[in-house]
Amino acid sequence: RSMNSTRRIVQYLFGLFIMTLGIAFSLKSNLGSTPISSIPYSMELIWGIEVGLATSIFNVLLVLTEPIILRRKFKKKHLLQIPVSIIFGFFTTITVNLISFIPEPSNFLWALVMMVVSIFLVALGLFFYVPTNLVPLAGEGVVQSIAIVSKRLFPRIKVFFDSTMVITSFILSYVFLGVIGGSVGIGTIISAIFVGITLKYINKAYTYLTGKDVDLKKM
């Protein structure tokens, strides 16, 4: 039992780390951040807050919306998302520095390759950490909350949530920076559409290869 719990924790942290690596690649591509990091990146551009710290702050704010969505289904364990938000922000800082040696993309094709890598890594990270049924990252916690209440599939809600993050980030950039775009770019739009879809097909591929289906609505 303890070994199983240890395996779940390792898988959980691995998933979070892979997600932040995907975020780092999106920032490096210069095509726009991933939807999950678009608002924290906007915070960095607007207020000069380091993106990892901004990620932690934003995720903590998201945790506060979950009691409103879940109501009686909200559990005290969901408050553990607050320390997890700090860990996620820390991982973001690490991975951004980790790939700092990679040169800035010199052309659109190379930038697009980076964004594709980013989308895959974010979806793969979700695939690993969501089914562990431990503490969801705040962004996914909100998505899971909506999935539970609406009884709809996680990937479908994920697309809607990511699109909302993109629109919000777009508005923040326009209001505070006076520019159209800022942290939002063509890569952000592509990511908003394809992370959820990629997650769906990763799950299908896993089911095909192993005969097991991963429950992406666990919380």
HULINVEN-V710253 format. One record per residue. RES is the residue in three letters. PSI is psi as a letter, one per 40 degrees, with the letter a starting at -180 (none if undefined). Layout:
res->{RES RES}
psi->{PSI PSI}
This chain:
res->{ARG SER MET ASN SER THR ARG ARG ILE VAL GLN TYR LEU PHE GLY LEU PHE ILE MET THR LEU GLY ILE ALA PHE SER LEU LYS SER ASN LEU GLY SER THR PRO ILE SER SER ILE PRO TYR SER MET GLU LEU ILE TRP GLY ILE GLU VAL GLY LEU ALA THR SER ILE PHE ASN VAL LEU LEU VAL LEU THR GLU PRO ILE ILE LEU ARG ARG LYS PHE LYS LYS LYS HIS LEU LEU GLN ILE PRO VAL SER ILE ILE PHE GLY PHE PHE THR THR ILE THR VAL ASN LEU ILE SER PHE ILE PRO GLU PRO SER ASN PHE LEU TRP ALA LEU VAL MET MET VAL VAL SER ILE PHE LEU VAL ALA LEU GLY LEU PHE PHE TYR VAL PRO THR ASN LEU VAL PRO LEU ALA GLY GLU GLY VAL VAL GLN SER ILE ALA ILE VAL SER LYS ARG LEU PHE PRO ARG ILE LYS VAL PHE PHE ASP SER THR MET VAL ILE THR SER PHE ILE LEU SER TYR VAL PHE LEU GLY VAL ILE GLY GLY SER VAL GLY ILE GLY THR ILE ILE SER ALA ILE PHE VAL GLY ILE THR LEU LYS TYR ILE ASN LYS ALA TYR THR TYR LEU THR GLY LYS ASP VAL ASP LEU LYS LYS MET}
psi->{d d d d d d d d d d d d d d d d d d d d d d d d d d d d d e e i i i d d e d d d d d d d d d e e h h d d d d d d d d d d d d d e e d d d d d b d e h i d d d e e d d d d d d d d d d d d d d d d d d e d e h i i h e i d d d d d d d d d d d d d d d d d d d d d d d e e f b h i i d d d d d d d d d d d d e f i i d d d d d d d d d d d d d d d d d d d d d d d e f i h c b e h a d d d d d d d d e d d d d d d d d d d d d d d d e e i h h h e e i none}
